[in-house]
Amino acid sequence: MDYAVLLSGGVDSSVALSRLVESNADSITAYYLKVWLEDELSYLGSCPWEEDLGYARSVCEQFGVDLVVVPLQLEYYDRVVQYTVHELSAGRTPSPDIFCNQRIKFGAFLEYLQRENRPGRIIATGHYARIGRQNDHVELLRAPDPVKDQTYFLSHLSQEQLSRIEFPIGDLRKEEVRTIAAKINLPNRNRKDSQGICFLGKIKYSDFVAHYLGEKPGPIVNEETGEELGTHRGYWFHTIGQRQGLGLGGGPWYVTRKDVAGNVVYVSHSADVVDRVRDRFRISDLYWTWRPPETDSVLVKIRHGPVLTPARLEWVNNDTIEVMMATADRGVAPGQFAVMYDGEVCLGSGTILEDCPEG
């Protein structure tokens, strides 16, 4: 088997490479995807990829694997950054990692392999997910580590993409990956997991947002009383259900909604927030990893994490579904994705609409 391994400089992708090397694969080449433009790096005051690339090179030297740096800065800006900025400016909650996977790691990179006359290569990454190969289709399966499971972020992958992918650590839990990294003495064995959106590295998500949208101070208002409680830096820094980073005393406070035109962020105290939770919403822009569910009963995630909520689906039309969850949630935010599952199988996802019906 001919493998193209995507290395980020982190522990997960490095252990994925080590497992392929141990499997005696026919051919392995590692690739580092460079996505940041130089003027952005200088503006943000650091080079987020330099240290990552250094670790990636060290890991490749340890295993005797060639490393190729692939410049995809323009593709990343056009396919991920512009989407993210547009959604934030509209007051919605984007999920850039979903499009980073679909459009860059398994999109633009596949196009690169095609141009390099290596169209048959299998792409291997350090994602926590599994691939199930059936007679007539490929399934995207949840990882055994419920906290690290990344199928939420992979829910826009097509059959063509899934057929070209392997996840060498998808059957492992995070602690097992760390143990392997220590055992084989990887140079990045003690490196912390990266936070924030795809490829940001050391750059904070708030810095990324500020770089593209700036700051626009506005009031934080109590939803129940209309009292102004404080000031925010711009509504685009906040999302529905958020409780951290508001800078308010007497909490916890939760973001309940945003007035985009007035640049107002509304919050509710925990004693009152029960009135703001939702157990139903509508999704559109449906995307299936294979085909729509054959039953109206599914499991749903509305954010990355271990929580799976039983739900019932009701088709409104060919591209809109009403989702009725068994348990209400305070973080149902327009623009974010609801990902659906049949047991361990990730079925696909839809975008939560702004005209959510009341639950």
C-alpha positions, 0 to 999 in steps of 0.5 A, spaced: 500 500 500 502 506 498 501 511 503 501 519 504 501 521 511 499 528 514 504 530 519 502 536 524 508 536 528 503 533 534 503 526 537 497 523 534 499 524 527 506 521 529 504 515 532 500 514 526 506 514 522 509 509 527 504 504 526 504 504 519 512 504 519 511 498 523 506 495 518 511 494 513 507 498 508 510 498 501 511 506 501 510 511 505 511 519 504 510 524 510 507 531 508 506 537 512 501 542 509 503 549 510 497 554 510 498 560 513 500 567 509 506 570 511 503 577 512 498 574 517 504 571 521 507 577 521 501 581 524 500 575 529 507 576 531 509 569 531 510 563 526 505 558 528 508 552 523 515 553 524 515 549 530 510 544 528 514 543 522 521 542 526 517 536 530 515 533 523 522 533 520 525 530 527 519 524 527 521 523 519 528 523 521 527 518 526 523 513 522 527 514 515 521 517 512 521 523 507 517 529 508 514 534 503 512 541 505 505 542 501 503 550 500 496 550 500 495 557 503 491 560 498 486 554 498 486 554 505 484 562 505 479 561 500 475 554 502 476 555 510 478 562 512 473 566 508 467 561 510 469 562 517 469 570 517 463 570 513 459 566 518 462 570 524 460 576 521 453 574 520 452 572 527 452 565 526 457 559 529 461 556 524 465 549 524 471 551 520 474 544 522 469 540 518 471 544 512 478 544 513 478 536 513 473 536 507 476 542 503 483 541 505 486 535 508 482 531 504 480 536 498 486 540 496 491 535 498 487 530 494 488 535 488 495 536 489 496 528 489 493 528 483 497 533 480 503 529 482 501 523 479 500 519 485 492 519 485 492 512 488 495 514 495 491 512 501 491 518 506 493 517 513 492 522 519 492 522 526 484 523 527 480 519 532 475 515 528 475 509 524 473 506 517 469 501 516 469 498 509 463 494 506 461 491 500 458 497 497 460 503 501 465 505 506 463 507 513 465 513 518 465 510 525 466 513 532 473 512 535 473 508 542 475 514 546 469 518 546 472 524 548 477 525 543 472 522 537 473 526 531 467 524 527 464 530 528 469 534 524 469 529 519 462 528 518 462 532 511 467 527 507 464 523 501 464 516 499 470 518 494 474 521 500 473 516 505 475 510 500 482 513 500 483 514 508 486 510 513 486 512 521 492 508 524 490 510 531 483 510 530 482 504 535 486 507 540 485 511 546 489 518 547 492 515 553 494 509 549 497 514 544 501 517 549 504 511 552 506 509 545 509 515 544 513 515 550 515 507 549 518 509 542 521 515 544 518 520 539 521 527 540 514 530 541 512 525 546 511 530 551 508 536 547 501 538 549 495 537 544 493 543 540 487 547 541 483 552 537 481 551 529 484 546 524 492 548 523 492 554 528 497 551 532 499 556 537 495 562 535 488 563 539 482 563 536 480 569 539 486 572 535 484 569 529 477 572 529 480 579 531 485 579 525 479 578 520 474 582 524 477 587 529 473 589 535 467 593 536 465 594 543 458 593 545 453 592 551 452 585 554 445 585 556 441 581 561 435 577 557 430 578 563 431 585 566 434 589 560 440 591 565 446 592 561 451 588 565 458 589 561 461 590 555 464 585 549 469 586 544 464 584 538 458 580 538 463 575 533 467 573 539 461 570 542 456 564 541 450 561 543 450 557 550 457 560 552 459 561 559 466 562 559 470 569 557 464 574 559 467 577 564 461 578 568 460 577 576 455 573 579 455 568 574 454 563 571 452 567 565 450 564 559 449 567 552 442 566 549 442 570 543 446 576 539 443 582 536 447 583 530 445 589 527 445 593 534 451 589 536 448 587 543 450 580 546 444 577 551 445 573 557 441 569 562 443 567 569 443 560 570 437 561 574 433 563 568 437 559 563 432 553 563 427 558 559 432 558 554 434 551 552 431 548 546 429 540 544 428 542 537 431 545 531 431 545 524 437 543 519 438 544 512 444 544 507 444 536 509 450 532 507 451 524 508 457 520 508 453 515 504 446 516 504 440 519 509 438 514 515 433 509 514 429 510 520 427 517 524 431 515 530 438 517 531 443 520 535 445 527 535 451 531 536 451 539 536 458 540 538 465 536 538 465 532 544 462 525 548 455 527 548 450 523 544 443 525 544 437 521 542 433 524 537 427 523 532 428 526 525 422 529 521 423 531 514 420 538 512 422 538 505 428 535 501 433 539 504 430 541 511 429 536 517 426 538 524 430 535 529 427 533 536 432 531 541 430 527 547 434 532 552 434 539 551 440 543 550 442 551 551 447 551 546 443 550 540 446 555 535 445 557 528 450 556 523 453 550 527 452 543 525 448 537 528 451 531 526 447 524 526 449 517 528 446 510 527 450 507 533 457 508 531 456 510 524 456 517 522 451 518 517 452 526 516 450 533 518 446 539 517 447 546 518 442 549 524 437 554 521 436 561 525 428 560 525 429 554 530 422 552 532 420 553 539 421 547 544 
